[in-house]
Amino acid sequence: MRFRVFCFLVFCAYSIEPLFSQEAKRDSLGAAVSLGTIVSSEDFAPFFLVHNRWGEVSDEQTIFASGELSYNYRLNNNWRFESGFSFRNEIFSSYYLAANYDVFYLRAGAYKEQLGGLASDLTVVNYGLGRNARPVPMIELGMHDYTDIPFTQGYLQFKAHIGQRWLEEDRYISNTRMHNKDLYVRINLEREIGLTVGAGLVHFAQYGGTDPFGQEQPSSFDDFLKVFFGRGIPNEFGGTAGEANALGNHLGMTDVDIQKSFGDHKLNFNFQTPFDDSGSLHMISFKNYLAAFQWVLPNKGGLFQEVMVEYTKSKRQSGPGLPDPVPQFPDVAANKGREFGGRDDFHNNYLYRSGFSYHGRSLGNALFLTYDWTRNFLDCYPDYNVMFSNNRINAFTVGVKGALSSIIDYKLQVVYSQNYGTYAGLYDGRYNWGGVAISSGFEYVFSGGKDQYYSLLDLKFKRPFKNHPIDVGMKVAFDTGELYSNVGGELTFSYIFTKH
């Protein structure tokens, strides 16, 4: 069946080529269809063969067929229209229509989009919207790039996005809605000294949907306005654990980006500070953050074309104090002398228990491990009714890509992570002072922090069969550490078609 799909798409690509002969200057079409296989030494695939791949890859895949098609039509110098889709086996991960005017766009569908951070496939961590999960169906108004703020002579620029997304039915609160917006402002000194400095706020809020008891969560237009402005209302449908602070599940990050040009070389520095509620919202914090350095080299066909180094720390999460008073711990004295407002529990939420995820994958930080993923290598342990059982981490990542020859491109990524689980696991409940607080012998799967390494070598052989538009891809991934060891690989044959 997969082979017949592959042949059908190849036939379609050849068949529609004549349709563009008269509109070559206005139209462009790109298509790729692939056949491949994944192997692994364990029953699950290594980290990089599954994660940061738009949620298209599952552990059950051994043989796969995939495809991607994009079509662009340029009406004039300002207006451009585009559409496309992609799939892998039975998963249609993206499908979209978009109208573009200058730097602005209006887009509908599921689109492979990153919000926040550095736009590179070498990034591993993003506290905004990353490449780990399938694109969420949405309608979004946004900007492709910065544009000048009037009367500032191009020295001040801005960009922004606002969108509405609809999450899947199969989650704890089914058909949850997700609002997103961001605003960035940049000082542009590129002409003078080759420097730009930008900062922005990225905000997500999950609201609405239906809980397992059939009760509808607030989702009227008035409720949307409360979500938009982060205003709180009592949540009558349960969730006393901080859920009355604001309607829905609010999270996001502040983002600082500095870019400096040195001739044809570009150095970028990105600093992200995640927040999970208003108490953890800081423009810059050195308690929980991501610091990333990117070096883009001018030698397009050289051995080194881009280098990325990232360090992230999310262990603190406002400290171990309880988030709110509860009957058994009503005051600061009962809270071990700590102020309330701690244990932020990144990407998790008491009411929206599926958290910041889509179809079981993190929408943001790919290094936050879900309970289901850890069950591949850990014995059964309490999940405390949340999606992510490991969000307190320290991690260092290195990525390099370039060309080994005129026909071989490569990408190499290595991650070293220290995994501390969650405060809920450490203290036997997010609203509890049990666990290690009362017993030094308390058994917790992430006690003391578990070291783990993830690595990937990705090779692409361009047109190895002369006169045939076929690329060959080879990925080798190796994971090892205190959590598990695993090695695996992927081999792909791709037919590439483009028409301009």
Buried (B, 14 or more C-beta within 10 A) or exposed (E): EEEEBBBEBBEBBEEBEEEBEEEEEBBBBBBBBBBBEBEBBBEBBBBBBBBBBBBBBBBEBEEBBBBBBBBBBBEEEEEBEBBBBBBBBEBBBBBBEBBBEEEBBEBBBBBBBBBBBBEBBBBBBBBBBBBBBBBBBBEBBBBEEBBEBEEEEEBBBBBBBBBBBBBBEEBBBBBBBBBBBBBBBBBBBBEEEBBBBBBBBBBBBBBBBBBEEEEEBBBEEEBBEBBBEBEBBEBEBEBEBBBBBBBBBBBBBBBBBBBBBEEEEBBBBBBBBBBBBEBBBBEEBEBBBBBBBBBBBEEEEEEEBBBBBBBBBBBBBBEBBBBBBBEEBEEBEBBEEBEBBBBBBBBBBBBBBBBBBBBBBBBBBBBBBBBEBBBBBBEEBEBBEBBBBBBBBBBBBBBBBBBEEEEBBBBBBBBBBBBBBBBBBBBBBBBBBEBBBEEEEBEBBBBEBBBBBBBBBBBBBBEEEEEEBBBBBBBBBBBBBBBBBBBBBBBBBBBBBEBE
